[in-house]
Amino acid sequence: MPHYHTLGKIPHKRHTQFRKPDGSLYAEQLFSTEGFSNDYSLLYHNHPPTQIIRTDKPVNVQPEIAEEKMLQHRSLEGFKIPPEKDFLHSRKPVLVNNDCHIILAAPQLNMGSYFYKNADADELIFIHEGSGVLQTMYGEINFGYGDYLVIPRGTIYQIHFSETNNRLLIVESFSPIRYPKKYLSPYGQLLEHSPYCERDIRVPKNLQTHDETGDFLIKTKKKGMLYGIHYLHHPFDVVGWDGCCYPYAFSIHDFEPITGRVHQPPPVHQTFEAHNFVVCSFVPRLFDYHPDSIPAPYNHSNIDSDEVLYYVDGDFMSRKHVTRGMINLHPGGIPHGPHPGAVQKSIGAKQTNELAVMIDTFHPLQLTTTALEIENEGYVMSWAE
């Protein structure tokens, strides 16, 4: 849950008359991803956000599953996803289950002709390459290399990129993406032992109120279908809002690593959580400082989770032949660990410059046809080298 924030003009009391200079009423909207039983925000529009003027025929955008069941380590070359001009067309799901979809994207152009709303899932967009501005009905968020953009489901947005070379890792979560409970006080404040705090969270700014009438296309995704819904008024006609449900940014470079005398387990890297999966950040850090420590991770058994590691930048002493944008999947049921020679090589090392995002899912992931197109064949045998 982001902390309480307000931007623009709002009335003194919620659900009361809030009038424009001409005496007419602003239209109040309660925005929440869990009905009336959890975090919410109240937005005040120049026009009711309900005025649909026409709809387009829906398009099927469900991921095409290639392997529903499998039990072997897999490796994907993420940067082999070809760039595409359109943001939505560029999104290619590679690993999916009923809790989340893991997507790669290489968009080249801005979302100038339409807006987008994911009505099914919260979105976590990691910016591997590129920069720009996320524009929403809540205001704007500037983003760049290493940023996580957390966008609650139902948020209408446009992304404007500063350049054409953009690489994104996107996680669609069919449950709310939250701060880990272990980092939070009973009242929602990030605690002292948390690897980041509220000062690191970047909230929307520069609220731009568009009081425009016309034909505004909001491409809306619901249950694997993309619907073109045309509205009479610009969706960013909000004059003010307040609450605890809104998009925000957090930089992986602001994650403060937790280290120890001996090797620390992956939960110390946890950054976000959702229902049946977690997201972790591996960042540059000092290695363990026990005189007999082994910096390389120990072999471990994945029994009740699939582990996905997305390599961003830096050196990875536990793995061979790592490339930027590579995704390794270690499914539940097979132990895995450092590649041959990595343990001995790591002894005496003082620090690592690795940067990676890890996603652990508690239910098995399925591979899509796109995943097979960018797969590194023979990865499961790489521990025998």
Phi, psi and omega per residue, in radians:
M1 nan 2.088 2.964
P2 -1.122 2.776 3.127
H3 -1.286 2.903 -3.132
Y4 -1.081 2.392 3.128
H5 -2.556 2.660 3.073
T6 -2.445 2.589 -3.098
L7 -2.617 2.404 3.133
G8 1.426 -2.719 -3.071
K9 -1.754 2.295 3.067
I10 -2.406 2.732 3.114
P11 -1.323 2.872 -3.131
H12 -1.096 -0.673 -3.128
K13 -2.122 2.512 3.073
R14 -1.248 2.698 3.083
H15 1.007 0.592 3.078
T16 -2.147 2.978 -3.119
Q17 -1.087 2.235 3.082
F18 -2.319 1.903 -2.928
R19 -1.880 2.578 3.054
K20 -1.322 2.946 3.083
P21 -0.984 -0.483 3.136
D22 -1.500 0.036 3.092
G23 1.685 -0.265 3.101
S24 -1.335 2.870 -3.043
L25 -1.560 2.459 2.860
Y26 -1.243 2.715 -3.131
A27 -1.722 2.040 -3.136
E28 -1.463 2.434 3.092
Q29 -2.331 2.201 2.989
L30 -1.539 2.195 -3.126
F31 -2.021 2.123 3.121
S32 -2.636 2.624 3.090
T33 -1.687 -0.049 3.134
E34 -2.393 0.921 3.079
G35 1.046 -2.367 -3.116
F36 -1.816 0.269 -2.980
S37 -1.959 0.154 3.135
N38 -2.656 -2.779 -3.049
D39 -0.974 2.570 3.139
Y40 -2.690 2.919 2.958
S41 -2.317 2.711 3.054
L42 -1.984 2.178 -3.119
L43 -2.014 2.541 -3.112
Y44 -2.086 1.982 -3.051
H45 -1.739 2.636 2.966
N46 -1.161 -0.550 -3.119
H47 -2.340 2.683 3.088
P48 -0.993 2.338 -3.093
P49 -1.422 0.507 -2.990
T50 -2.107 0.005 -2.920
Q51 -1.550 1.494 3.100
I52 -1.454 2.342 -3.141
I53 -1.886 -0.428 3.023
R54 -2.942 2.910 -3.141
T55 -2.338 2.664 3.098
D56 -1.766 2.847 3.077
K57 -1.149 2.287 -3.096
P58 -1.205 2.702 -3.140
V59 -2.071 2.356 3.131
N60 -1.344 2.094 3.124
V61 -2.135 0.376 3.122
Q62 -1.141 2.470 3.097
P63 -1.142 2.523 3.128
E64 -1.601 1.959 -3.060
I65 -1.374 2.275 3.105
A66 -1.767 -0.662 3.136
E67 -2.385 1.989 3.128
E68 -1.418 -0.590 -3.096
K69 -2.323 2.351 3.076
M70 -2.869 2.779 3.123
L71 -2.499 1.290 3.015
Q72 -2.766 2.643 3.110
H73 -1.162 2.468 -3.114
R74 -2.295 2.687 3.114
S75 -2.421 2.346 -3.096
L76 -2.147 2.468 3.063
E77 -1.614 1.639 -3.008
G78 -1.070 -0.572 -3.100
F79 -1.375 0.015 3.014
K80 -1.445 -0.111 2.992
I81 -1.135 2.063 -3.054
P82 -1.233 2.505 3.059
P83 -1.089 2.534 3.038
E84 -2.342 2.627 -3.058
K85 -1.164 -0.804 -3.011
D86 -1.485 2.406 -3.113
F87 -1.038 -0.860 -3.083
L88 -1.223 -0.691 3.112
H89 -1.148 -0.475 -3.088
S90 -1.309 -0.292 -3.067
R91 -1.346 2.040 -3.075
K92 -2.106 1.810 3.070
P93 -1.107 2.378 3.117
V94 -2.082 -0.592 3.128
L95 -2.360 2.252 -3.026
V96 -2.496 2.657 2.870
N97 -2.640 -2.940 -3.065
N98 -1.329 -0.154 -3.127
D99 -1.749 -0.539 -3.092
C100 -2.769 2.764 2.979
H101 -2.096 2.278 3.081
I102 -1.791 2.162 -2.904
I103 -2.245 2.485 2.979
L104 -1.942 2.547 -3.135
A105 -2.592 2.538 3.069
A106 -2.376 1.188 -3.110
P107 -1.313 2.610 -3.114
Q108 -1.955 -0.484 -3.035
L109 -2.063 2.834 3.092
N110 -1.281 2.793 3.047
M111 -1.517 1.294 -3.027
G112 -1.508 -0.518 -2.989
S113 -1.725 -0.091 -3.115
Y114 -2.676 2.919 3.020
F115 -1.954 2.866 -3.121
Y116 -2.281 2.487 3.048
K117 -2.437 2.175 3.022
N118 -1.641 1.846 -3.102
A119 -1.496 -0.066 -3.112
D120 -1.779 -0.644 -2.851
A121 -2.450 2.496 2.837
D122 -1.120 2.617 3.110
E123 -2.096 2.351 3.000
L124 -2.015 1.918 -3.100
I125 -1.879 2.028 3.084
F126 -1.710 2.214 -3.095
I127 -1.583 1.799 3.107
H128 -1.474 -0.762 3.053
E129 -2.409 2.453 3.090
G130 1.975 3.029 3.116
S131 -2.737 2.943 3.134
G132 2.829 -2.691 -3.099
V133 -2.314 2.264 2.961
L134 -1.585 2.033 3.129
Q135 -1.824 2.278 -3.107
T136 -2.431 3.054 3.066
M137 -1.212 -0.170 3.117
Y138 -1.642 -0.198 -3.031
G139 2.226 -2.840 -3.032
E140 -2.019 2.600 3.041
I141 -2.306 2.072 3.025
N142 -1.322 2.479 -3.135
F143 -2.415 2.795 3.117
G144 -2.759 -2.942 -3.068
Y145 -0.924 2.219 3.082
G146 1.575 -0.015 -3.129
D147 -1.437 2.449 2.849
Y148 -1.677 2.225 2.977
L149 -1.832 2.098 3.133
V150 -1.835 2.029 -3.024
I151 -2.120 1.925 3.131
P152 -1.076 2.547 3.104
R153 -0.969 2.539 -3.132
G154 1.533 -0.155 3.107
T155 -1.282 2.260 3.062
I156 -1.520 2.247 -3.102
Y157 -2.584 2.841 2.918
Q158 -2.265 2.531 3.021
I159 -1.980 2.263 3.087
H160 -2.029 1.969 -3.103
F161 -1.532 2.589 3.130
S162 -1.477 -0.258 -3.083
E163 -2.584 3.129 -3.106
T164 -1.705 -0.274 -3.135
N165 -1.662 1.701 -3.097
N166 -2.256 2.376 3.082
R167 -2.267 2.170 -3.064
L168 -2.201 2.474 2.886
L169 -1.892 2.126 -3.069
I170 -2.095 2.332 3.011
V171 -2.027 2.051 2.983
E172 -1.584 2.142 -3.112
S173 -1.961 2.204 -3.136
F174 -1.509 0.264 2.960
S175 -2.432 2.848 -3.105
P176 -1.078 2.439 3.023
I177 -1.547 2.201 -3.015
R178 -2.316 2.917 2.907
Y179 -1.192 2.533 3.103
P180 -1.037 2.407 -3.115
K181 -1.018 -0.574 -3.084
K182 -1.167 -0.268 3.129
Y183 -1.624 -0.131 -2.939
L184 -1.878 2.506 2.954
S185 -1.291 2.943 3.080
P186 -1.034 -0.301 -3.098
Y187 -1.851 0.114 3.011
G188 1.682 0.053 3.100
Q189 -1.444 2.470 3.052
L190 -1.221 2.217 -3.008
L191 -1.403 2.982 -3.082
E192 -1.071 -0.562 -3.108
H193 -1.465 -0.044 3.108
S194 -1.191 2.479 3.141
P195 -1.335 0.059 3.013
Y196 -2.705 2.905 -3.129
C197 -2.436 -3.121 -3.064
E198 -1.037 -0.485 3.134
R199 -1.128 -0.400 -3.118
D200 -1.486 -0.208 -3.087
I201 -1.533 2.189 -3.119
R202 -1.784 2.040 -3.058
V203 -1.678 2.897 3.114
P204 -1.068 2.535 3.077
K205 -2.356 3.097 3.014
N206 0.917 0.999 3.113
L207 -1.098 2.080 3.121
Q208 -1.847 2.078 -3.113
T209 -1.716 2.022 -3.123
H210 -1.813 1.899 3.105
D211 -1.753 1.362 -3.027
E212 -2.249 2.476 3.065
T213 -1.922 2.460 -3.135
G214 2.968 -2.442 3.123
D215 -2.215 1.836 -3.034
F216 -2.018 2.013 -3.051
L217 -1.541 2.122 3.028
I218 -1.972 1.878 3.069
K219 -1.347 2.087 -2.981
T220 -2.106 2.180 -3.135
K221 -1.695 2.277 3.134
K222 -2.602 2.116 3.073
K223 0.940 0.779 3.074
G224 1.359 0.119 3.100
M225 -2.056 2.518 3.103
L226 -1.895 2.057 -3.077
Y227 -1.843 2.342 3.016
G228 -1.633 1.909 -3.088
I229 -2.027 2.155 -3.068
H230 -1.783 2.251 -3.109
Y231 -1.971 2.698 -3.086
L232 -1.297 -0.506 -3.047
H233 -2.181 2.672 3.116
H234 -1.008 2.275 -3.077
P235 -1.203 -0.303 3.125
F236 -1.692 0.931 3.132
D237 -1.777 0.392 -3.080
V238 -1.358 2.287 3.108
V239 -1.658 -0.302 3.126
G240 -3.113 2.806 3.128
W241 -2.808 2.831 2.988
D242 -2.659 2.784 3.096
G243 2.483 -2.824 -3.034
C244 -2.202 0.220 3.136
C245 -2.182 1.816 -3.075
Y246 -2.884 2.834 3.095
P247 -1.275 2.685 3.093
Y248 -2.689 2.944 3.132
A249 -2.130 2.555 3.020
F250 -2.494 2.272 -3.107
S251 -1.559 2.351 3.066
I252 -1.063 -0.423 3.130
H253 -1.274 -0.229 3.082
D254 -1.673 0.024 3.089
F255 -1.356 2.150 -3.107
E256 -1.669 1.950 -3.036
P257 -1.193 2.553 3.070
I258 -1.769 2.120 -3.097
T259 -2.104 2.981 -3.128
G260 -2.709 -3.118 -3.140
R261 -1.185 -0.554 3.076
V262 -2.162 2.985 -3.017
H263 -1.029 2.288 -3.122
Q264 -1.585 2.493 -3.110
P265 -1.303 2.832 -3.067
P266 -0.953 -0.530 -3.131
P267 -1.021 -0.341 3.102
V268 -1.220 -0.259 3.141
H269 -1.670 0.053 -3.050
Q270 -1.089 2.385 -3.094
T271 -2.078 -0.757 3.120
F272 -2.383 2.847 3.013
E273 -2.468 2.697 3.028
A274 -2.542 -3.063 -3.137
H275 -1.232 2.035 3.052
N276 1.271 0.311 2.928
F277 -2.829 2.770 3.092
V278 -2.283 2.782 3.082
V279 -2.138 2.301 -3.129
C280 -2.139 2.718 3.111
S281 -2.116 2.139 3.031
F282 -1.761 2.092 -3.012
V283 -2.229 2.881 3.080
P284 -0.962 2.350 -3.054
R285 -2.810 2.839 3.014
L286 -1.314 2.537 3.092
F287 -1.414 3.067 -3.104
D288 -1.051 2.568 -3.016
Y289 -2.042 0.222 2.930
H290 -1.148 2.461 -3.081
P291 -1.044 -0.434 3.135
D292 -1.918 0.363 -3.057
S293 -1.195 2.694 3.030
I294 -2.042 1.857 -3.080
P295 -1.093 -0.586 -3.135
A296 -1.108 2.508 3.118
P297 -1.147 2.576 3.104
Y298 -1.343 2.772 3.039
N299 -1.071 2.471 3.113
H300 -2.550 2.695 -3.080
S301 -1.692 2.196 2.971
N302 -1.572 1.754 -3.136
I303 -1.759 -0.752 -3.049
D304 -2.074 0.377 3.077
S305 -2.701 2.646 2.928
D306 -1.649 2.375 -3.134
E307 -1.917 2.182 3.097
V308 -2.029 2.193 3.110
L309 -2.077 2.138 3.123
Y310 -1.868 2.036 -3.066
Y311 -1.518 2.215 -3.080
V312 -1.752 -1.102 -3.100
D313 -2.750 2.942 3.022
G314 1.628 -2.931 -3.109
D315 -1.812 2.435 -3.120
F316 -2.137 1.735 -3.011
M317 -1.250 -0.266 -3.107
S318 -1.553 -0.166 -3.053
R319 -2.291 2.578 3.060
K320 -1.714 2.698 2.975
H321 0.981 0.715 3.128
V322 -1.432 2.387 3.068
T323 -2.111 2.759 3.092
R324 -1.114 2.340 -3.141
G325 1.445 0.037 3.111
M326 -1.206 2.493 3.040
I327 -2.087 2.177 3.023
N328 -1.924 2.300 3.097
L329 -1.955 2.087 3.063
H330 -1.992 1.751 -3.008
P331 -1.311 2.696 3.053
G332 -1.052 2.342 3.123
G333 2.066 -0.281 3.135
I334 -2.236 2.241 3.048
P335 -1.209 2.656 3.050
H336 -2.542 2.927 -3.109
G337 -3.065 -2.806 -3.079
P338 -1.112 2.613 3.032
H339 -1.188 2.743 -3.123
P340 -0.917 2.331 3.126
G341 1.545 -0.265 -3.065
A342 -1.223 -0.610 -3.101
V343 -1.112 -0.941 -3.112
Q344 -1.080 -0.692 -3.118
K345 -1.124 -0.505 -3.076
S346 -1.362 -0.381 -3.067
I347 -1.099 2.229 -3.115
G348 1.665 -0.225 3.103
A349 -1.191 2.476 -3.037
K350 -1.757 -0.436 -3.094
Q351 -2.800 2.891 3.085
T352 -2.228 2.576 3.074
N353 -1.903 0.331 -3.076
E354 -1.195 2.610 3.050
L355 -2.400 2.107 -3.076
A356 -2.695 2.741 3.048
V357 -2.016 2.263 3.111
M358 -2.021 2.407 3.087
I359 -2.172 2.033 3.082
D360 -1.843 2.088 3.125
T361 -1.862 2.467 -3.093
F362 -1.583 -0.070 2.980
H363 -2.149 2.621 -3.047
P364 -1.055 2.573 3.073
L365 -1.661 2.635 3.071
Q366 -1.923 2.538 3.118
L367 -1.584 2.451 3.094
T368 -1.637 2.983 3.081
T369 -1.101 -0.582 3.086
T370 -1.104 -0.682 3.120
A371 -1.042 -0.729 -3.124
L372 -1.165 -0.512 -3.134
E373 -1.212 -0.394 -3.092
I374 -2.051 0.358 -3.047
E375 -1.385 2.490 2.946
N376 -1.489 1.878 -3.114
E377 -1.177 2.516 3.032
G378 1.439 0.112 -3.112
Y379 -1.034 -0.621 -3.093
V380 -1.063 -0.409 -3.132
M381 -1.608 0.018 -2.972
S382 -1.219 -0.249 3.105
W383 -1.379 -0.189 -3.127
A384 -1.584 -0.042 -3.077
E385 -1.197 nan nan
